[in-house]
Amino acid sequence: MSGSRNGHPLDNLRLSRCQYRLRPPGWSYPWSYHRYENELYICWSGSWLIELRERQLLLEKHQAFLIPPRVAHTVRVKGKSGAMVMLVHFRARRWDLAALTQEVVLLRRTGVLAARRLLDLLADGDLPDAQRRAWLALLLADVLRTDESGDMTPHPQWWPEAQDPLVRRVTDHLAANLRSPLPVAELRALTGYSASRLREVFRQRAGMSLTEALAQLRLEEAQRLLLHSAMKVSAIAREVGFQYPPKFHQFFRKRTGITPRQYALAGQGIGRTWSLWHRSGGADEVMLD
């Protein structure tokens, strides 16, 4: 990828930092703005409230909002369950993002995958910066809807309120059988499709594979139990289909950036490392409170 699709070269993008954190109920950050950096918020779970001087915006699962430089704002968790949020700081020379973003956007599958890949790349300090900029550009193309198709319709939210009957039947069955491996034979009998046809149709309608869907269900059930039950991590691992806790730890950390125990502690407001951002975002940030 040599440049973004709207003609702006990748060299104009500078990724400053990227965070992926669970914020407990009641968490907030004071009024502030950045002189030169753009801030991209992506909500992965829970509800995340962004308050600007003239309006408020509520982000929920897979929704994103881009705040250009010098726009004062404050953010906080809304609701009683906490919120998992990704924050990307970057600079974009000669790119007037303020003129391109106005509303909350529901990420399509390409945007979700780009965000996850960006997190993976940031964990690897040996990769060239150009690769990070390339994935950032792909993520921004979805947020700003600048892709070549011009499609402004976000990918349908299939989870768990999917309107497609087949997707709903399949995901309901998977959710009821998290302890079991992917039950392809049962799903064939449930839908009337062959295994190969079922995989093809499900991916077309849900935007992800059956394996990805099962993994997402397991992750969300594990997150729910970690925050709202007294079960041990090993018991939760078995409940969502992992007989060996180390495999569950590896699975959970790969998808959230933190361990199951850290996730549970953050949800209880324990552990400063995981429940607070650094108070200062660097020399570029201006605190207003």
Secondary structure as a PSIPRED ss2 file (coil, helix, strand):
# PSIPRED VFORMAT (PSIPRED V4.0)

   1 M C   1.000  0.000  0.000
   2 S C   1.000  0.000  0.000
   3 G E   0.000  0.000  1.000
   4 S C   1.000  0.000  0.000
   5 R C   1.000  0.000  0.000
   6 N C   1.000  0.000  0.000
   7 G C   1.000  0.000  0.000
   8 H C   1.000  0.000  0.000
   9 P E   0.000  0.000  1.000
  10 L H   0.000  1.000  0.000
  11 D H   0.000  1.000  0.000
  12 N H   0.000  1.000  0.000
  13 L E   0.000  0.000  1.000
  14 R E   0.000  0.000  1.000
  15 L E   0.000  0.000  1.000
  16 S E   0.000  0.000  1.000
  17 R E   0.000  0.000  1.000
  18 C E   0.000  0.000  1.000
  19 Q E   0.000  0.000  1.000
  20 Y E   0.000  0.000  1.000
  21 R E   0.000  0.000  1.000
  22 L E   0.000  0.000  1.000
  23 R E   0.000  0.000  1.000
  24 P C   1.000  0.000  0.000
  25 P C   1.000  0.000  0.000
  26 G C   1.000  0.000  0.000
  27 W C   1.000  0.000  0.000
  28 S E   0.000  0.000  1.000
  29 Y E   0.000  0.000  1.000
  30 P E   0.000  0.000  1.000
  31 W E   0.000  0.000  1.000
  32 S E   0.000  0.000  1.000
  33 Y E   0.000  0.000  1.000
  34 H E   0.000  0.000  1.000
  35 R C   1.000  0.000  0.000
  36 Y C   1.000  0.000  0.000
  37 E C   1.000  0.000  0.000
  38 N E   0.000  0.000  1.000
  39 E E   0.000  0.000  1.000
  40 L E   0.000  0.000  1.000
  41 Y E   0.000  0.000  1.000
  42 I E   0.000  0.000  1.000
  43 C E   0.000  0.000  1.000
  44 W E   0.000  0.000  1.000
  45 S E   0.000  0.000  1.000
  46 G C   1.000  0.000  0.000
  47 S E   0.000  0.000  1.000
  48 W E   0.000  0.000  1.000
  49 L E   0.000  0.000  1.000
  50 I E   0.000  0.000  1.000
  51 E E   0.000  0.000  1.000
  52 L E   0.000  0.000  1.000
  53 R C   1.000  0.000  0.000
  54 E C   1.000  0.000  0.000
  55 R C   1.000  0.000  0.000
  56 Q E   0.000  0.000  1.000
  57 L E   0.000  0.000  1.000
  58 L E   0.000  0.000  1.000
  59 L E   0.000  0.000  1.000
  60 E C   1.000  0.000  0.000
  61 K C   1.000  0.000  0.000
  62 H C   1.000  0.000  0.000
  63 Q E   0.000  0.000  1.000
  64 A E   0.000  0.000  1.000
  65 F E   0.000  0.000  1.000
  66 L E   0.000  0.000  1.000
  67 I E   0.000  0.000  1.000
  68 P C   1.000  0.000  0.000
  69 P C   1.000  0.000  0.000
  70 R C   1.000  0.000  0.000
  71 V C   1.000  0.000  0.000
  72 A C   1.000  0.000  0.000
  73 H E   0.000  0.000  1.000
  74 T E   0.000  0.000  1.000
  75 V E   0.000  0.000  1.000
  76 R E   0.000  0.000  1.000
  77 V E   0.000  0.000  1.000
  78 K E   0.000  0.000  1.000
  79 G C   1.000  0.000  0.000
  80 K C   1.000  0.000  0.000
  81 S C   1.000  0.000  0.000
  82 G C   1.000  0.000  0.000
  83 A E   0.000  0.000  1.000
  84 M E   0.000  0.000  1.000
  85 V E   0.000  0.000  1.000
  86 M E   0.000  0.000  1.000
  87 L E   0.000  0.000  1.000
  88 V E   0.000  0.000  1.000
  89 H E   0.000  0.000  1.000
  90 F E   0.000  0.000  1.000
  91 R E   0.000  0.000  1.000
  92 A E   0.000  0.000  1.000
  93 R C   1.000  0.000  0.000
  94 R C   1.000  0.000  0.000
  95 W C   1.000  0.000  0.000
  96 D C   1.000  0.000  0.000
  97 L H   0.000  1.000  0.000
  98 A H   0.000  1.000  0.000
  99 A H   0.000  1.000  0.000
 100 L C   1.000  0.000  0.000
 101 T C   1.000  0.000  0.000
 102 Q C   1.000  0.000  0.000
 103 E C   1.000  0.000  0.000
 104 V C   1.000  0.000  0.000
 105 V E   0.000  0.000  1.000
 106 L E   0.000  0.000  1.000
 107 L C   1.000  0.000  0.000
 108 R C   1.000  0.000  0.000
 109 R H   0.000  1.000  0.000
 110 T H   0.000  1.000  0.000
 111 G H   0.000  1.000  0.000
 112 V H   0.000  1.000  0.000
 113 L H   0.000  1.000  0.000
 114 A H   0.000  1.000  0.000
 115 A H   0.000  1.000  0.000
 116 R H   0.000  1.000  0.000
 117 R H   0.000  1.000  0.000
 118 L H   0.000  1.000  0.000
 119 L H   0.000  1.000  0.000
 120 D H   0.000  1.000  0.000
 121 L H   0.000  1.000  0.000
 122 L H   0.000  1.000  0.000
 123 A C   1.000  0.000  0.000
 124 D C   1.000  0.000  0.000
 125 G C   1.000  0.000  0.000
 126 D C   1.000  0.000  0.000
 127 L C   1.000  0.000  0.000
 128 P C   1.000  0.000  0.000
 129 D H   0.000  1.000  0.000
 130 A H   0.000  1.000  0.000
 131 Q H   0.000  1.000  0.000
 132 R H   0.000  1.000  0.000
 133 R H   0.000  1.000  0.000
 134 A H   0.000  1.000  0.000
 135 W H   0.000  1.000  0.000
 136 L H   0.000  1.000  0.000
 137 A H   0.000  1.000  0.000
 138 L H   0.000  1.000  0.000
 139 L H   0.000  1.000  0.000
 140 L H   0.000  1.000  0.000
 141 A H   0.000  1.000  0.000
 142 D H   0.000  1.000  0.000
 143 V H   0.000  1.000  0.000
 144 L C   1.000  0.000  0.000
 145 R C   1.000  0.000  0.000
 146 T C   1.000  0.000  0.000
 147 D C   1.000  0.000  0.000
 148 E C   1.000  0.000  0.000
 149 S C   1.000  0.000  0.000
 150 G C   1.000  0.000  0.000
 151 D C   1.000  0.000  0.000
 152 M C   1.000  0.000  0.000
 153 T C   1.000  0.000  0.000
 154 P C   1.000  0.000  0.000
 155 H C   1.000  0.000  0.000
 156 P C   1.000  0.000  0.000
 157 Q C   1.000  0.000  0.000
 158 W C   1.000  0.000  0.000
 159 W C   1.000  0.000  0.000
 160 P C   1.000  0.000  0.000
 161 E C   1.000  0.000  0.000
 162 A C   1.000  0.000  0.000
 163 Q C   1.000  0.000  0.000
 164 D C   1.000  0.000  0.000
 165 P H   0.000  1.000  0.000
 166 L H   0.000  1.000  0.000
 167 V H   0.000  1.000  0.000
 168 R H   0.000  1.000  0.000
 169 R H   0.000  1.000  0.000
 170 V H   0.000  1.000  0.000
 171 T H   0.000  1.000  0.000
 172 D H   0.000  1.000  0.000
 173 H H   0.000  1.000  0.000
 174 L H   0.000  1.000  0.000
 175 A H   0.000  1.000  0.000
 176 A C   1.000  0.000  0.000
 177 N C   1.000  0.000  0.000
 178 L C   1.000  0.000  0.000
 179 R C   1.000  0.000  0.000
 180 S C   1.000  0.000  0.000
 181 P C   1.000  0.000  0.000
 182 L C   1.000  0.000  0.000
 183 P C   1.000  0.000  0.000
 184 V H   0.000  1.000  0.000
 185 A H   0.000  1.000  0.000
 186 E H   0.000  1.000  0.000
 187 L H   0.000  1.000  0.000
 188 R H   0.000  1.000  0.000
 189 A H   0.000  1.000  0.000
 190 L H   0.000  1.000  0.000
 191 T H   0.000  1.000  0.000
 192 G C   1.000  0.000  0.000
 193 Y C   1.000  0.000  0.000
 194 S C   1.000  0.000  0.000
 195 A H   0.000  1.000  0.000
 196 S H   0.000  1.000  0.000
 197 R H   0.000  1.000  0.000
 198 L H   0.000  1.000  0.000
 199 R H   0.000  1.000  0.000
 200 E H   0.000  1.000  0.000
 201 V H   0.000  1.000  0.000
 202 F H   0.000  1.000  0.000
 203 R H   0.000  1.000  0.000
 204 Q H   0.000  1.000  0.000
 205 R H   0.000  1.000  0.000
 206 A H   0.000  1.000  0.000
 207 G C   1.000  0.000  0.000
 208 M C   1.000  0.000  0.000
 209 S C   1.000  0.000  0.000
 210 L H   0.000  1.000  0.000
 211 T H   0.000  1.000  0.000
 212 E H   0.000  1.000  0.000
 213 A H   0.000  1.000  0.000
 214 L H   0.000  1.000  0.000
 215 A H   0.000  1.000  0.000
 216 Q H   0.000  1.000  0.000
 217 L H   0.000  1.000  0.000
 218 R H   0.000  1.000  0.000
 219 L H   0.000  1.000  0.000
 220 E H   0.000  1.000  0.000
 221 E H   0.000  1.000  0.000
 222 A H   0.000  1.000  0.000
 223 Q H   0.000  1.000  0.000
 224 R H   0.000  1.000  0.000
 225 L H   0.000  1.000  0.000
 226 L H   0.000  1.000  0.000
 227 L H   0.000  1.000  0.000
 228 H H   0.000  1.000  0.000
 229 S C   1.000  0.000  0.000
 230 A C   1.000  0.000  0.000
 231 M C   1.000  0.000  0.000
 232 K C   1.000  0.000  0.000
 233 V H   0.000  1.000  0.000
 234 S H   0.000  1.000  0.000
 235 A H   0.000  1.000  0.000
 236 I H   0.000  1.000  0.000
 237 A H   0.000  1.000  0.000
 238 R H   0.000  1.000  0.000
 239 E H   0.000  1.000  0.000
 240 V C   1.000  0.000  0.000
 241 G C   1.000  0.000  0.000
 242 F C   1.000  0.000  0.000
 243 Q C   1.000  0.000  0.000
 244 Y C   1.000  0.000  0.000
 245 P H   0.000  1.000  0.000
 246 P H   0.000  1.000  0.000
 247 K H   0.000  1.000  0.000
 248 F H   0.000  1.000  0.000
 249 H H   0.000  1.000  0.000
 250 Q H   0.000  1.000  0.000
 251 F H   0.000  1.000  0.000
 252 F H   0.000  1.000  0.000
 253 R H   0.000  1.000  0.000
 254 K H   0.000  1.000  0.000
 255 R H   0.000  1.000  0.000
 256 T H   0.000  1.000  0.000
 257 G C   1.000  0.000  0.000
 258 I C   1.000  0.000  0.000
 259 T C   1.000  0.000  0.000
 260 P H   0.000  1.000  0.000
 261 R H   0.000  1.000  0.000
 262 Q H   0.000  1.000  0.000
 263 Y H   0.000  1.000  0.000
 264 A H   0.000  1.000  0.000
 265 L H   0.000  1.000  0.000
 266 A H   0.000  1.000  0.000
 267 G H   0.000  1.000  0.000
 268 Q C   1.000  0.000  0.000
 269 G C   1.000  0.000  0.000
 270 I C   1.000  0.000  0.000
 271 G C   1.000  0.000  0.000
 272 R H   0.000  1.000  0.000
 273 T H   0.000  1.000  0.000
 274 W H   0.000  1.000  0.000
 275 S H   0.000  1.000  0.000
 276 L C   1.000  0.000  0.000
 277 W C   1.000  0.000  0.000
 278 H C   1.000  0.000  0.000
 279 R C   1.000  0.000  0.000
 280 S C   1.000  0.000  0.000
 281 G C   1.000  0.000  0.000
 282 G C   1.000  0.000  0.000
 283 A C   1.000  0.000  0.000
 284 D C   1.000  0.000  0.000
 285 E E   0.000  0.000  1.000
 286 V E   0.000  0.000  1.000
 287 M E   0.000  0.000  1.000
 288 L C   1.000  0.000  0.000
 289 D C   1.000  0.000  0.000
